[in-house]
């Protein structure tokens, strides 16, 4: 099975417990969409900031502008910003604990 298929299956399987928690606490669609938007904005901000660091000239200026605008959107997420922060903290904790990956790329 190709690696992309395994990753797709992994993301799908990871979404199940998240969905169960969201349904279990009685979150509505609005809450779920706001949490998803906060995660998307956080990833986009990190990506555009990385682009600003890697690019030069006009590309760097465009990436800096995109980073600034994305940070404004991220600031509008309010308390939902804690969700991507918590996900990042859990990922960092797992990395620091030295847990092995659940899949092997070959």
Phi, psi and omega in degrees: 000132180295155182300321181297323177294320179296320179295319179298316177297320180297318178295318178298318179290325178292332181287337182298308179294327178296315178297320179297319179294315181298315179292322181296324180272359176079027179290142179268179183296324180299315179297316179297319179292321178293320178294318178296319178296322178296319178295317179296317179295322179295316179295319179295319178298317178294320180293316179290327176294321176295320177297321178296327179285324184276328185274169176224164177066225182295326178297321179294317180297319179295318180293323177295318178296316179298321178297316179299314180294322179292324177295326175296317177296319180297321179296330180287349181287341176060228184294342179290347177295339178293337182292307178294331176295317179294319178297316178296320179294319178295321178295318179294319178298317179296320179293319180292330179283348176075029179290142178287156177291157180271352177226156181240124177276128178229000000 
